[in-house]
Amino acid sequence: MKHCYDNPVNILDMSNFYYIDNRDATRKPFRFDLSNGLIMNVSHTQSLDHSGRLQLYQVTVSLDQQTMDRVAEPRTLKQLQVWYSDGTVDTVEIGELLIHPTILPRSPNHLRMLSGGSSSDGTGHSVFQAEKDVTLHSASYSFQEQLADVIELMQKSTSEERFSSWPIVLPAGSTIDVGYRFQLPPKDSRRFNAYKLMIHYWDIDGMRVATEFIDKRPELYKSDLAFYVKKYRQGGDES
């Protein structure tokens, strides 16, 4: 399945990946090899929706500190090797994984997160506090060209509104409540993808001052499984 992930490597620890297999399949993945010694071990597998013989699985992966320390610069991966319990190994298309070092470059005048949360309806928000005077110049997010029509960034006050004007001046000690809406239309094929995204806020010097994270599982349910396999994997209707 297609995953669009853009995160520091430490955020991948305990992240979820998804795949479809037959319900009676005996082999299970136990390790993902990314590249250059980067390994993700499967720590847990969970069965989600099913239709006939088709089963959607969610696997949770773990990374050790040595693996995370190997990521010294950003990497882009579109394939990985999957090791299975029966000894077989497959190379699979994963979508696009953008992996960054654990500590992202940021402005010394960065904002401190006070609170945050997200909802299953595709909305979320974070409250940041300026510890020094800072001017917000712009915002951007992962895979912006692909998702600009379905992600809306908002500055929340008494009501949710789009950012009406830049720049935004934040004196030391002041707070800002920012949010997002990430909602895909019912017939949009992108809803079958998994997303782990970042929203960055930038100052007037072009340095990152704050980051929000978005985690969205595939909207792939019982009624979608056979359609997905036929359309995207050239398989038959196995129900």
N, C-alpha and C positions, 0 to 999 in steps of 0.2 A: 504494500500500500504506500501511497505517497505521504511523506512527512516533510513539512516545511518548518525546520527548526533553526533558530538563530539565537544562540545563548553562550555564555561563558561555560567552560567545560564542567565546572563544579555544579552547575544547574542541571546538567545531564544526569548526574548521580541521582538515582531513584526516579528517573523519568520513565514514561510509558511509551512503548511502541506497539504497533498493531499489525495483525496479519490474519488472513482467512485460510482455513484448511478444512479438510473433511472431519466430521465429528468423530469418526472411528480411527483417525490417524494415531498411530502409536508413537511416532517420533515427535520430539519436542525440542525447540531450540534451547541451548544452554549457554551459548557465547556468541557475541558479535565482534568480529574483527573489523576495525575501521581502516587504519593505515598506519604504517611506521610504528608498529607496536602498541597502538591504541586498542584496548580491549574493554568491552562492556560485558559483564557477566549477568546472566538472567537470574534474578533473585526470587522472582515470583511470576507465575502464569495464572491468568484468570480468564474463564470463559464468559463471554458476553452474549449477545443475541445469536440465535441460530435459526436456520430455515432449511428443513429437510436434512440433507447430509452436510450442509455448509455451516461452519462455526466461525464466529469472529472471536479472536483471542487478543488479550491485552497482556503484554509482558513488561515487567518492571525490571530495570537494569541497575547495576551498581558499578561504580568505578573506584579503583583503589587510588591512593594518593600518588603512587609512582606514575600511574597512567595520566593523571591530571597534570602532574609536573612536566610531562613531556610536551604539553601544548604551550609553546613559548611565543607563537604568533598565530594569527587567524588561519584557519583551514576551511576549505570547502570540499565536501564529500557528497557524491551522488550514488555510490555503491558501497556495499559492505558484504563481508563474508559471514554466513550464518552456519554455525556448527550445531549439529543435531545429536540427540541422544543415541541414535543408531549408528553413529560414526560417519554419516555423510556430511558433506560441506557444499553449500550453494552460494554463488555470488548473485546478489539481488539488487535491483534498482530500489533505492530508498526514498527518492525525491531529492531534497537538497538539505544538507546539514551544514550550517555555518557555525564552526566551533571557534571560540575565542579563549584566550588565557583567562584564568580565574579573575584577575584584577583588570578591569577595563580602565584605560586612561580617562582621567576626569579633571575638571577644574578644581583648583584649591578652594574656590568659593562654591563648592557643591552644596546642594540642598540636603537636609537630613529628613528621612522619611519618619513620620510620626505614626501613621496608620494606613491601612489599605485593605481592600477586599474585592472579591469578584463574585459573580452570580452565574448560574447555569443558563441565563437568558442572553449571555454574551456581553454583559456590561461589567465594568469594574471601575474603581477609583482609588486614588492615593492622596494623602495629605502630606505635603512637604513643608519644612520650615527653613527659612534662610538664616544661617548663622552669621553671615556677613551681607552687606549690601550686594545685590546681584540683579542683573537685568536679563530676563529671558528673551531670546531673539527669535527662536523657532522651535519646532518639534518635528520629529521624523519617526518612522517605524519600519520594522523588518518587512521585506518583500512589498514595499510601498507601491511599486508599479503594478503588481499583480492584485493588490487588495484595496486600492484607493477608493473603489466604488462601494466597499462594504465595511470599511473602518472609519469611524468618526471620532475625532478627538474633541474633548469638551473641557471647558473651565467651569467648575460648578460653584454656584453661589446659592442664592435662594431658589434658583431653577437651573436646569441643565441647558447650557448654551454653547455654541461653537466659540472657539477663540475669536473674538471680534476684532482684535487689533494686536499687532506686535509693534514694538517690544512691550514687555510687561516688567515694570520696575518693582522689585521686592526689597524693601528696607530690611535690615538685620532684625530678626525676631518675628517678622511677619510670616504668615502661612499662605499656601495656595492649595486648593482642592482641585485636582485634575482627574479626568475620567475618560473612558472610551466606550464605544459601542461597536461590537464586532458581530454582525448578524448577517447570515447568508440566506438568500431566498430559497424556498422549498425545492425548486427544480434546478438549483445551481449545483453543478457537479463538484464544485470546490468544497461543498459541505462534507464530502467523503474523505477529505484530507485531515491529517492531524497537524496542529500548529503549536509551536512554542516561539513566541515573538517577543521583541523588546520595543518599547517606546522610549526614545531619547529626547530630552529637553536640552537645548543648547543656549549658551550665553552669547554676548555680542562679539566675543573673541573666537567663536566657533568651537568652544570646548564644552564637553558634556557636563551638565550640572545635576541631572537626575535621570533615573531610569525606572520605568514600570515594566512588568512582565505579564504576558498573556499566555495562557495555557488552554488550548481548546481540543477536545477529543473529537474523533470523527463522528459526524451525525449519520451513522450507518446502522440501520436497524433491521429487524427481521424481514420486512417487506423489501428491503434494498439489496440483500445479499446476492440473490441470483442475478439480478440486473447488473450489479457491480462486476461480478465475475465474468458475465457474458460480454459486457461492453469494454472493460478495461484489462481483462486477462485472456480474452478469446476462449473462454471455457464455455461449457454447456450449462443448461439449467439442470442442476443436480438434485432438485427438490423432489 
